[in-house]
Amino acid sequence: MQMVKRIFGGFFLLLILLWIVSPKQELYFLLEKELEKNDIIISNEHFVDTWYGLEITDADIYVKGIKIATAESLTLNVFFLYDKLTINNIKTEVDPKSIDNITAVFNIIKPYKIAIKSSGSFGIVEGGVYFMDKKLLLRLKESKDIKAFKKFLQKDKKGVYFEKYYQQ
């Protein structure tokens, strides 16, 4: 019985050490490379490597060479079974002018989806990226100032939503 406890203890200790020394910046650069395929570039950011993830401050976001936003802080928590990206205080050049926060969560229990929650001057949005259907679905839970992008929204029984299908 002691041998089994030592094996399991050693295994979990190895997992924790791998988690702490994992190349978190490399995961971020992999994400950046995937975004670059769609002409989205994040630059001028500053990194702070934490034991559970990565903190990025003062990132400028460009789409097709045009600066559209500045994010005050990005926090990438890498737990392998539950990964979370939180972006705070986004100032945009287009409407909506400010986004308070965006949270994207990948959970191994639901590997077909990345859940997204956001709040800002437009209200509260919940939704996700669905890999099987290849779509992005964002539903406005509380809408405030949406007149600038109302033409992109659709309406159903549950309320107002944005839906976009994509190709990989």
Secondary structure, DSSP 4 states (H G I P E B T S, - for coil): -HHHHHHHHHHHHHHHHHHHTS-HHHHHHHHHHHHHTTTEEEES-EEEE-SSEEEEEEEEEEETTEEEEEEEEEEEE--SSEEEEEEEEEEESSSSSEEEEEEEEEETTSTTEEEEEEEETTEEEEEEEETTTTEEEEEEEEESS-TTTGGG-EEETTEEEEEEE---
